[in-house]
Structures are given as C-alpha cells and as structure tokens.
C-alpha cells in the first residue's frame, strides 16, 4: 500500500456527532474524506433523489464530501431482504464513484454503529475501524437495546481496529471481543475546538440570557435522562438563588421535569432551544458555573463528555459527577455526587468563587491544552495509519489545519 489514505466515516445517527465532524474536517485538509450521513428514505420521499443531489461539498475543504445514501424499505413482505441487499450494492457503488475522483489510494473505513456490521469488510477497505463514541448497546438510562450487543460482537469480529472515547469503554469492548486477542483497542477522548473555545476571545451576552438572573449554571448539550435530576432538584432547594440554564435538544418530558423542579424549589430553571455550536462559547462566557451533572450508569461511565472539555478549554469553572474519563482533570473540576444536593451546593459555591481568579482560569485551560481537535485528529491518524505505514493522511512536516 502506498500514498495517502482515503477515509470513509459513517455516522449512524440522523446527524453526525460533533466528534465525527471534527475528525473529518481535520483529516480533510490532508486526505479525501467521505462523511456518510443521514440516509434518505425511499419510502418517505417516494422518489429516488439523484446521486449528485445527495452530495455536499465545502469550499473551504475541497477534499471533504458529505454523502446521503438511499435507505430502501427493509420490512416489505418478501421483498425486504432483496431491497436491503440492493441498497448495500448502491452504497458500495456510489462510494466507489466518489473516491474515484481522488485517484487510487488505500481506503480506511470508520464504522460507528453495531448495526453496520454487514458492511464491514465489503467496501474495499485496507483498514476497517470501529469508532466507538459511546456504548451503542445501551440507552442514556443504561438500559440494554435489543439486538445491539450481538450486532456489536459481530462488528468486533470483522474490524481491524477499534478506537473508543474512554478507558472504561475500552475495557467493556475488550471483554466483548474476547475471542479476538489480536484486536487492538485504543482510547481517544473527545477534544475541543481551540479556535472557538478560546478564553482570550470576548463574547457578547446572548440575548436570551439577558433576562436571566445571576449566578447562572449552564448545562449545554442533550437534555435527557442521563442528567442527574434528583441531584439538581436537591441543589435547587438548597441554593435557590442559582439560575439553571439548559440549552440544547431536549427529549420528550424534559421541559415538564425542569418546570416541576423550578416550581417546587423556587429556583429559576430555564430550557432554551439548541443554538449553533459556534454560539456556545458566548453562553459559557456569561454563566458563572458550567455543569456536567450526569447520572452514573453504564452509558455515562463509558462516555467522554464533550462539553466538560469545551468548558475547560474556555477556562470556565466546571462541576461534574465523577465520570471516569474526567478524572484526568480532577485538579480543575469541582466534583458532585449523584443525587447529593449538599455536594452540589458546596461545588457551586466553590466554583463561583474561582470564576474570576486568573490563576484558576489558567489552570483550567492548561489542563486540556493537549486535547484540542487538531491534536486529537493527528493522534487518531497515527493510531490507525502509523502501525501500517506507508498509509497516512498527514505529512510529518505538515501542520494540522484547525
């Protein structure tokens, strides 16, 4: 194998995770990258959207393509298996057409979902990777998802490499791949955009925040059952002067839960609609404390909370339950105990007291200086490519473009 690699990065969800987008955009200045995103349903649309209309290009990253495959109905009586096979053939053919634009080079394919196991090894890849961003076999509550564990074991049996976001998840995956003693499983934590979460930048206060009293506690990201609502409710009763600000997509019932806590405690509890990722630093800058108040279950213990790293990158005071992957930052995080309002109250007060202390802010930023996305993308490339030289995306002398 010679020359630079060609990357195919699958995103199982309707929208790629920020981890996938960040890695793809930082690999793309150096090598062709196809980001496979939301499949377009033939059943829902009723027509086959032309291939060219399912490809998006970025002027700033000419080597990056975002590609929508076609999803054929799989539950049609008698025809389902045939339609599924036809969809897989179309996917392989269209990916081949896309990559042919960039010449011949070894392919590296990154799968992110157990359900993708039938594809592993069929896309002409030189290296296949399971990029495990979370434990995909459980819900955010930590409950098992039917069929996913068996599917993941099949994927682990087929891929060449595994890269996951935490050591806790790596241990779980090693146990699940017990028959693959040769399978290398590496850990690559989530990172942060060092150009965006820059503590030296000055941000205007977001308009929706201007009516919210201080001190403010920010919880940014997916508002779901992974959050420790019992701990927040207890903290709100003990410290009703703090206003809790939730911003991000919310699961069904979350608005009602937040409203109930506010009504029972007297604390301001506000849920805001999702904002663009580039706007998050302004919300961070205008809140006294940022929080990662997760329940501790099999899902969250395996995670690498992106927001915690972004908060620290912006030098913001952080409180968090003790997610194993966050122990690396134990000296700059104020720990809270799940369900324990008193620990929340103490951490909130201590974090707020350091909000304007220059030395504390410097230490927070320094704690994550080596996990920017530019750094993590280069490390990811090295984990996959260096042991199998000369396949590579980055030139040794070429800097990563943020």
N, C-alpha and C positions, 0 to 999 in steps of 0.2 A: 504494500500500500504506500502511496506517495501523494504529496500535495496536501492542500488544506482539506479539512473535513467539510461535509455538508450536513447541516443539522436539521432534523425534523423534531419539533417539540409539540407533543399532544397536550391539549387542555380538555379534560373531561367535562368540566362544568360549562354552563352557558357562556360564562365569561372566564377568560384565563385569570388565574390568580396573579397577584402582583409579583410573586416570585417568578412565575413563568415569563411574564412580560419583561421584568427587569433583566433576567438572564438572557432572554432572546435579544433584547435591544443592545446589550453589551457584547454579545457574541457577534452580532450582525456587522459591526464595522470591520470585522476581520474574516468572516466566513459567511457563506449563504445560510440563511435560517428560514425554514418554513414553520410558522406557528399555526398549528391546526386548531381552529376554534369552533364555535357552535355549529353543529351540523344542522342544515336546513331541512325541515321535514317535508317530504314529498306529499304526504297525506294532508298536512295542514295547508300548504300553499296551493296544492292542486296542479302545479306545473313544475317542470324541470328548469330551474334557473340556469342560464348559460354559464359555462365554466369561467369565462373571462369576467363575468359579473360577480363571481364568488371569490375573487382575489383582490386584496387591498395592498397597495404599495405606499411606502412613505418616502417622501422626497429627501428627508434627512438621513434615511437608512436604505439606500438602494439595494442592499443585499437581503433585506427582510421582506418576506411575503406573509400576509395573513390570509389563510385559506379556509373557506367554509366547504366541507364535503356535503354530500347529499345523504340524508337519512331515509332509507326505504322502510316501509311498514313491515315489521317482523312478526306481527300477530295475525296476519291474514291467514285464514284456514287454508291448509295445503300449500299455499304459495309462500308462506313466511320464510322458511329456510332458503328457498331459491332467491327471494328478494334480498335477503341478508347477504348471501354469497355474491350476488350481483353488485350490491353496494360496496363490498370489500374489494371487488375487482376494479370498480370505478375509482375508488380511493387510491389504490396502488397505481393505476394508470395515470391519474391526474397528478399525483405526487411526482411520478417519473417525468411528466411533461414539465412541471415547474422546475425540478432540479436540473433538467437537461439544458435549461437556459444558462446555467453557470458552468457547463462543461463536466468532465468526468472527475469525480473525487469520491473517496470513501464516505459512506453515509453513517451518521450517528443518529439513532432514533431514541428519543426520550418519551417513555410512556408514563402517565401519571395516575392511571386508574386500573384496579384489578380487572375490570370488565374488558380491558383492551388485550387480554392475554391471547385471543385468537390471532391478533395481528403480529405479535412478537415473532421475529424471525422470518416474516413473509414480505418485508418491504425492501429487501436487498441491502440490509444494513450490515456494515462491518462491525459495529458495536451497538448493542441494544442496552438501554439503561432504564431502570425503574426509578423515576424521580418522585420520591415519596414525600410530599409536602405536609401531609397529615396521615394519621392512621385512617385509611379509607374504609376499613371494615366496620367502623362504629360510627354512631351519630354523635352530635355535640354533647348529648347526655351521657355518652359512654355505652350506649346500648348497641348490641350487635345488629348488623344489617344482613338480612337473609341472603345467603349465597356468596357474599363478598369475600369471606375468609377462604373458601375453597377456590374462588377465582384468583385471589392473590397468590395462593400457593402455586397455582398453575403458571401465573406470570413469573413468579420467582424461579420456577423450574426452567424457564425459557430465556430469561435475560442474561446478559454477560456481566452487568454491573448494577449495583444499587447505590443511589445517593439519597440520603434522607436528612431531615432537618434537626434531629436530636439524637443523643446517645440512647435515651430511653426507647425511642422508636427503633433505633438500630438493634438493640437487644431483642426487641419483640420480633423484628424481621429475621434475625439470625435463628431464633427458635422456630419460626415458621418455615424457614428454608433449611431445616435440619439435615435434609438429605443432600444438600449442596455445600459440602465443606469447603469447596473451592470458590464459592461465590463471594466476591469482595463487596463489603458493605461499608461505605464511608459516610461521614457526617458533614453536612454543610448547612450551618444555621442560616436563617434569614438575615438580610442585610438592610441597609438604608441608603437612600439617595443623598449623598454628601453635598450635592449642589443645592438640593431643596431643603433638607433639614440642616441648615447652616445657622448656628447660633449668632453669627455676625449680621445676618440679614434682619432688616426692620420690616415688620408686618403691620399693616393697618388692621384695626379691630374689625372682625366680621360684623356686618350689620345685624344679623340675628342675635349676636351676643350682647349687643349694647344695652339691651333692656334686662339682662340677667345680672342679678346682684353678685357681689364678691363676698368671700372667696369662692372660686369655681373649681370643680373637679371634672376633668374631661375623661370620658370613656369613648374613644373613637373606634369605629370598626363595626363588625357584625353584632347586632344586638339580638341575643338568643339565650337559650337555656344553658349555654356554657358559662354565663355570668353568675356570680355568687349573689343572688338576690337577697338571701337571708342576711348575709353579712352587710350588704348595702342598707337594707331596711333597719338593721340594728344600729348601724353607724349614723343613719339619718335621725334616729330618735335621740342619740347621744350628742350629735353635732348638727342641730337643725339649721345652724347659720350657714353651712356649706350648701352651695347650689350644685347639683349634679347635672352635668351636660352630656347627653348621649347623642352622638352624631354618626349615622351610618344606616345601612339597610337593616330593617327590623323584622323579625319573624312574627307570625300571627300571635296576637295576645300580648306582645311586649309593651305596647303603648298602654294597655289597660293595667298591666303589672306596675309600670312606672307610676301611673296615676294613682294607684292604690297606695303605694309606698309614700307618695307625696301627701296624700290625704290623711294618712294615719300618723305621720311624723311631723307634719308642718314644714318640712324642708322643701325647697324648690327642686323639682325633678323634671327635667325637660328633655324631650326627644325631638331631634332635628333630622330632617331628611338628609340622605347622603350628599356629600359635596365632592367635588373633583379632588383627586389625590393631591394635586399641586396647591390646593387651598388649605389642606390640613395644617401645615405649619403655622398659619395665622391663628387657627383655633388653639393650637398648642401654646403659642406665644401669649395669648390673652386669657389663659387659665392658670391658676396658682399651682394646681397639682394635676398630674395625669395618672390615670389608674388602669391597671390590668387585673381586674377583680374576678378571676376565673375560679369556678369550681374545680376541684381536683378529682378528675376521673380518668379513665383510660385514654380518652380523646385529648384532653388538655395536657396531661402528663407527657404525651408524645409530641406535643406541639413546640414550635419556636415562635412565640408571639411577636409578629412583625411590629406592632405598634410600640411595644416596650423598647425595641431597638431604635425606632424612629424618635420616640420621646427623648431618649438619652442622646441621640445624635443632635437634637435641638437643645441639649443641655437642660431639659425640663426636669423638675422633681418628679419621681415616679414612686407609686406604691403598687405592690403586686402580691398576689398569693404566690407561694413558693413552687412555681413551675420549674421542674428540674433544669431545663435549658437556660433559665435565667440565673442560675446560681453562679454562673461566670461573672455576673455583675453584682454580686452580693454586697460589695462595699459601697455601691451607689444607689441601691434600691431600698426603700423602706418596706419591710415585709409585713403582710397582714395574714391573719389566719382565717380560713374559710369559716363563715358563719359567726365569727367573733367580732361583735361591734366594738368592743373596747380596744382591740388591736387596730381596727380601722381608725378609731378616734385618735389614738396616740400617733399612728403613722401620718394621718392627715395633718395634725398639728406640727409634727417634726418636719414633714416635707415642706409645708408652707413656710416655716421659719428659714429654710435654706433657699427659698426661691430667688432671693436677691443677693445671696452670698456668692461672690465671684469665684472663690476657690472651689466651692462645692460644684458650681456650674462647670468649671474647667475639668474637674474630675469626672463628672458625668459624661461629658463629650469625649474625654480621653479614653474612657472605658470601652467605647465602641469604634475607636479610630481605625481598627484593623478589620472591621466587618462592613465596610461600605459595599454597595453592589458592584462597584468596579473591582474591588479586591475579591469579592466572592465569585464573580464571573471568571476571573483569571484562575482562581483556585479550582472552580468547577471544571474548567477546561483542562487543567493539569491533572486532576483526579481521573478524568476519562481518557485523555489523549496521551499524556506523557508515558505511562507504562507501556503503550503500544506505538511508540514512535515508528515512523515519522508522521503519523496522523496528528495534525494540530490545527488549531484555529488562530492562535496568537503567535506572532513572531517574537522572539525573545527580546529584540531591541525595540519593539513597537509598543507604545503606551496604550493602556485601555482608555477608550474614549467614553466619558461619562455621559 
